[in-house]
Structures are given as structure tokens and as C-alpha cells.
Amino acid sequence: MASHWLPCRFSRPLPWHKSPYPRTTTRGAIKIDPADPKKTTANNQVSVIDLKAKPPAVIATVEAGAAPSGLSINPAGTLALVANRNDGTVSIFTIANKTLTAAGTVDFGNPKSGPSHVAFMPDGKTALVTRDGDHRISVLSVDGNKVEDTKKFMVAGFRPYSISISPKGTVAVLTNQGGGQGDTDMISVIDLKQNPPRIVDTIAVEQIPEGATMSPDGNYVAVTMQNGSNKPKAHPNYHKGSVLSIFRINGTKLTLAAKGEFGAWGQGVVWSKDGKTLLAQSMADKSLDVFSFTGRALKKTDTIKVNGGAAGIRTALD
């Protein structure tokens, strides 16, 4: 079956996730401030979407912590974890019969730790959480519905944000967003074969790496960099477009395979099932740029306009 693109607006870093069953979840991290409609404040909603409905429809909304950010569902489709950016926690939900049920919380003991994204290992027994508030990547143990902080963590760079785990279960790649001052920033490689997992390599990239997504076969990782395109035109570090880089994965080493430019204020990126097409999101341009990839060359082939600032995306690959 062809891949199904699932774009989402006003959400970061990677809010959509499809389980092996006919449903998916997303969330609203912010809402209009009831005390001042001109401002926004942290929301706490997670929505459940039935993908088999025609058209797909929201069938339930549940509460997580403050400003739910990244979300992932385990490979079995029975457990969802939600990183709550504004209260230093991860919410746990069981999934059964299209129903999400709250099953506890992992509290990192630091409300300013900024959990940004969470990703499961392929065996579903371990999850990694990026914490851009205190610059850590936490390791969670998963046993059925029981999820615990192992207290083991890694430190890669400044403000770890998005993370993608290879379907092979051997490596993960994460982005370090840095301080937003125009400096060269970094992406890091985690060796998942080590126990506990360890950072083994770091690669310099353009300003503010935002999204990182493994190819379906695990041989490549796509990374978007904002590259100063989110800055005012008069800023000395301004560039017109964002950068999409494709890195080839060889063991725990990354080598640049191809690079292209796309719209301003780059966000998420996804692959097609065959690994030959990518979509990269532009917040400022309100668009999805389409790229073809041959393994050596990356070519922009189209632009899809959307109604709002495109900020989070995943795909249903079945």
C-alpha cells in the first residue's frame, strides 16, 4: 500500500504517531490564554484519531502534562508515551480498543528539564527522552505498562531536541539545537548496542537542527536545519532557506550523502515507504517541500502549500 502523509500544524517536534492499529494520536501543546486572549499558554491535551473513519476523525481527547510535545507509540501498539515539556514529565497511556487510558507518569524531578521527544527501541523495552532544558537524554525502562526512569542518561550537546531510532535498533540520531546565536550546531549518534547506550559521535551542521528521521530501511537519516532562515533578514546570520541533509549510516558513523535547500524556518521531515521521496516542512512558507532521493542525489521536485505553519509530521507506512 502506498504511504499516507499525515501533516500536522502548530505542533512540535514530532506529534503524529500511528500505531499498528487503526488509530493515531496527536496533541495541542498550547492554547489561547483564558486570562488574555492575545497570549498563549501551555495546554495539556492528547487527541485520539481513528484512521479508519472516512474521513479520519478525532474520537477522544485525554489529558497529559503541561505542553505535551513529542509522542511515540510502542511497536506493539499498546502503550503511548508523551513528553511534557513544561513540567518535566512523561505521561504513560495504555491503548486498547481505540481507547487511551492514563497509566502513570515518569517525573524527572526537574520541572525545567524540558522533555521534548520520546522514542521507543524496536523491542519496546527501552525508550529515550530528549531534555532540552537540562541537556540530557534519559533512558527509560519499559516492562508491560510499567515505565521507569533508570536514572541513566547521556549528555550530547546543548539543548537536545528531536531523536530518531533506527528500525534496526543499533543507533539513534538526535539534534542539538544550540543557543540560536548563529553558531555551528550539532547532531549526535547514540550507540544502542552499548548498555547503557552511549554518545559515540557528533557531527557539525548548520544552525538549529530541528527534525531528524531515519529512513524505513535504517540506512539513512534525514536532518533539517533552520540555517538562520528563522531570523530577520537584517540579521548577520540570516539565510533565505533551510537545509535538508541526508546522512548515510555505516555502523555508528554518519557520512553526508546529499544536501538540498528548502523553505524558511524548517521543521519536520519524513520519508516515503520506498525511501525515494521526502517531505520537509517550512513553518514560515506554510509549505511541504517534496524531494526525490537516489541514494546519492537529492532534488526538490514540488512544493505543497498548507493552511498554517507546518511544524510536525509523521507517516503511516503500511
C-alpha positions as a printed Julia matrix, in Angstrom:
318×3 Matrix{Float64}:
   0.0    0.0    0.0
   1.22   3.49  -0.71
   2.48   5.69   2.1
  -0.03   8.08   3.68
   1.26  11.55   4.52
  -0.05  12.89   7.81
   0.8   16.61   8.15
   0.07  18.47  11.35
   0.05  22.18  12.12
   1.31  24.18  15.12
   2.92  21.27  16.88
   6.48  20.22  17.61
   8.68  18.37  17.4
   7.0   15.22  16.06
   3.46  14.88  17.28
   1.82  12.36  14.94
   2.24   8.67  15.53
   0.38   5.77  14.01
   0.12   2.54  15.97
  -0.14  -0.86  14.24
  -3.89  -0.48  14.81
  -6.36   1.93  13.16
  -5.73   4.99  15.29
  -3.19   7.66  15.9
  -2.58  10.34  18.48
  -1.53  13.93  18.46
  -1.77  16.77  20.93
  -2.16  20.52  21.49
   0.85  21.92  23.36
  -0.51  25.46  23.55
  -3.89  27.17  23.8
  -5.3   30.67  23.99
  -4.7   32.12  27.47
  -8.16  32.5   29.09
  -6.84  35.49  31.05
  -5.55  37.27  27.94
  -6.78  36.16  24.5
  -3.81  37.9   22.91
  -1.45  35.38  24.52
  -0.96  31.63  24.58
  -0.36  29.3   27.5
   0.52  25.64  27.95
  -2.16  23.14  27.03
  -2.29  19.51  28.16
  -4.38  17.72  25.53
  -3.72  14.49  23.66
  -6.21  13.58  20.93
  -7.0   10.15  19.52
  -7.75   9.93  15.79
  -9.43   6.96  14.13
  -7.66   6.49  10.8
 -10.26   4.04   9.51
 -13.04   6.58   9.73
 -13.85   8.32   6.45
 -12.6   10.97   6.8
 -10.28  10.28   9.78
 -11.87  11.73  12.92
 -10.93  12.7   16.47
 -12.69  10.19  18.7
 -11.31  11.15  22.13
  -9.2   13.71  23.96
  -7.27  12.94  27.15
  -5.05  14.98  29.45
  -1.27  14.68  29.72
   1.12  17.1   31.45
   1.83  20.72  30.63
   2.76  21.39  26.99
   2.81  17.82  25.62
   5.48  17.72  22.92
   6.92  14.58  21.32
   4.84  11.41  21.4
   5.55   7.8   20.46
   3.65   4.52  20.49
   5.41   1.23  21.2
   5.8   -1.3   18.36
   3.0   -3.46  19.77
   0.58  -0.54  19.68
  -0.34  -0.98  23.34
   1.46   1.91  25.03
   1.92   5.62  24.3
   4.47   7.92  25.93
   4.12  11.7   25.81
   6.95  14.11  26.68
   5.55  17.06  28.64
   7.84  19.97  28.01
   6.64  22.41  30.67
   6.55  20.2   33.75
   9.48  17.8   33.38
   7.47  14.61  32.99
   6.5   11.84  30.59
   2.86  10.71  30.59
   2.07   7.0   30.17
  -1.08   5.8   28.4
  -2.26   2.29  27.65
  -4.0    1.68  24.33
  -6.84  -0.81  23.9
  -9.9   -0.84  21.66
  -9.26   2.69  20.39
  -9.08   3.97  23.97
  -6.2    5.77  25.7
  -6.11   5.26  29.47
  -3.76   7.13  31.79
  -1.33   4.69  33.4
   1.08   6.9   35.31
   3.83   9.46  34.94
   7.62   9.46  34.86
   8.83  12.52  36.78
  12.43  13.6   36.18
  12.43  15.71  39.35
  13.18  18.91  37.48
  10.19  20.84  36.07
  12.58  22.81  33.87
  14.19  19.72  32.3
  12.11  20.28  29.16
  11.28  16.75  27.9
  10.94  17.33  24.16
  10.65  13.98  22.43
  10.45  10.31  23.33
  11.27   7.32  21.13
  10.94   3.57  21.66
  13.58   1.0   20.83
  12.3   -1.61  18.32
  11.87  -4.23  21.07
   9.64  -1.84  23.04
  11.58  -2.45  26.26
  13.52   0.83  26.31
  12.68   4.43  25.44
  14.89   7.5   25.13
  13.78  11.01  26.1
  15.49  14.23  25.0
  15.53  17.01  27.6
  16.38  20.37  26.1
  16.02  22.19  29.43
  18.93  20.44  31.18
  20.72  18.97  28.14
  20.22  15.27  28.94
  18.91  12.21  27.13
  17.23   9.92  29.65
  16.89   6.14  29.4
  13.52   4.68  30.4
  12.84   1.0   31.08
   9.55  -0.42  29.83
   8.0   -3.61  31.21
   4.42  -4.0   30.06
   2.62  -0.9   31.34
   5.36  -0.14  33.86
   7.69   2.65  32.7
  10.53   3.87  34.91
  13.43   6.3   34.76
  16.57   4.18  35.01
  18.46   7.31  36.19
  20.93   6.61  33.4
  21.4    9.47  30.99
  23.63  10.82  28.23
  24.89  14.34  27.54
  25.42  15.06  23.86
  25.29  18.81  23.31
  23.35  21.95  24.11
  19.54  21.53  24.01
  18.95  18.0   22.65
  15.6   18.09  20.88
  14.38  15.59  18.29
  15.52  11.97  18.21
  15.07   9.1   15.77
  15.92   5.45  16.41
  16.97   3.11  13.6
  14.46   0.33  12.86
  17.48  -1.97  13.16
  17.8   -0.96  16.82
  21.52  -0.27  16.52
  21.81   3.53  16.56
  19.84   6.68  17.26
  20.44  10.17  15.93
  19.45  13.31  17.81
  19.6   17.03  17.14
  21.24  19.55  19.48
  19.65  22.94  18.85
  22.29  25.08  20.49
  21.77  28.65  21.63
  20.33  30.14  18.47
  23.14  32.66  18.14
  24.26  31.72  14.65
  26.87  29.21  15.79
  27.53  25.91  14.05
  25.35  23.33  15.79
  25.5   19.54  16.13
  23.77  16.24  15.64
  24.85  13.25  17.73
  24.91   9.47  17.28
  23.96   7.07  20.07
  25.29   3.51  20.05
  22.31   1.46  21.2
  24.31  -1.77  21.35
  26.1   -0.49  24.42
  24.49  -0.95  27.82
  23.66   1.69  28.81
  23.51   3.47  25.43
  26.28   5.99  24.85
  27.0    9.0   22.63
  29.75   7.89  20.23
  29.92  10.61  17.57
  28.93  14.22  16.98
  28.76  15.98  13.6
  28.76  19.73  12.95
  25.77  21.0   10.97
  24.13  24.3   10.08
  22.25  26.47  12.59
  19.47  24.92  14.67
  18.97  21.3   13.57
  15.25  20.71  14.05
  13.97  17.38  12.72
  15.72  14.01  12.4
  14.08  10.96  10.82
  15.51   7.56   9.93
  14.74   6.06   6.54
  12.44   2.99   6.64
  15.41   0.67   5.97
  17.59   2.35   8.6
  20.39   3.07   6.12
  19.97   6.86   6.13
  18.88   9.66   8.41
  17.35  12.92   7.18
  18.0   16.09   9.2
  16.53  19.57   8.75
  18.43  22.69   9.79
  16.81  26.11  10.04
  20.1   27.65   8.92
  19.24  31.17  10.09
  16.11  31.29   7.93
  14.04  31.98  11.06
  15.93  35.22  11.73
  15.14  38.75  10.47
  16.58  39.49   7.04
  18.82  42.19   8.54
  20.41  39.69  10.95
  24.06  38.89  10.13
  23.35  35.15  10.37
  20.23  35.2    8.19
  19.91  32.79   5.26
  16.96  32.59   2.9
  16.31  28.88   3.17
  16.58  25.89   5.48
  18.84  22.92   4.75
  17.89  19.25   4.34
  20.84  16.88   4.73
  20.79  13.11   4.18
  23.44  11.14   6.04
  24.41   7.57   5.21
  24.69   5.32   8.27
  27.59   2.88   8.43
  27.72   1.27  11.85
  27.83   4.26  14.19
  29.35   6.62  11.63
  27.46   9.17   9.53
  28.66  10.44   6.16
  26.89  13.13   4.15
  25.13  11.6    1.14
  23.23  14.62  -0.2
  22.07  18.1    0.71
  19.36  20.49  -0.5
  17.73  23.78   0.4
  14.04  24.35   1.1
  11.65  26.87   2.7
  12.3   29.11   5.68
  12.13  28.04   9.33
  12.44  24.32   8.59
  10.67  21.83  10.83
   9.95  18.1   10.46
  10.91  15.68   7.69
   9.53  12.28   6.64
  10.32   9.5    4.15
   8.1    7.56   1.8
   7.93   3.8    2.31
  10.38   3.11  -0.54
  12.89   5.7    0.73
  12.87   7.59  -2.56
  10.77  10.61  -1.58
  10.93  13.02   1.35
   8.74  15.85   2.62
  10.35  18.73   4.53
   8.22  21.27   6.37
   8.55  25.05   6.27
   6.87  27.0    9.06
   7.39  30.45   7.51
   6.39  29.45   3.98
   3.43  27.32   5.14
   4.54  24.53   2.88
   5.84  21.0    2.45
   8.75  20.74   0.01
   8.96  17.45  -1.88
  12.37  15.9   -2.63
  13.43  12.86  -4.62
  16.42  10.89  -3.33
  18.51   8.4   -5.32
  20.99   7.42  -2.62
  23.48   9.97  -3.89
  21.45  12.95  -5.08
  18.64  15.0   -3.55
  16.36  17.02  -5.84
  13.46  19.3   -4.96
  10.53  18.33  -7.19
   7.46  20.12  -5.82
   6.01  22.34  -3.09
   2.7   21.65  -1.34
   1.06  24.65   0.3
  -0.82  24.17   3.59
  -3.15  26.42   5.57
  -0.88  27.02   8.55
   2.72  26.91   9.63
   3.79  23.29   9.09
   5.54  22.15  12.25
   5.18  18.41  12.87
   4.78  15.39  10.62
   4.94  11.62  10.52
   3.84   9.0    8.02
   1.77   5.83   8.1
   3.94   3.44   6.09
   1.67   0.43   5.8
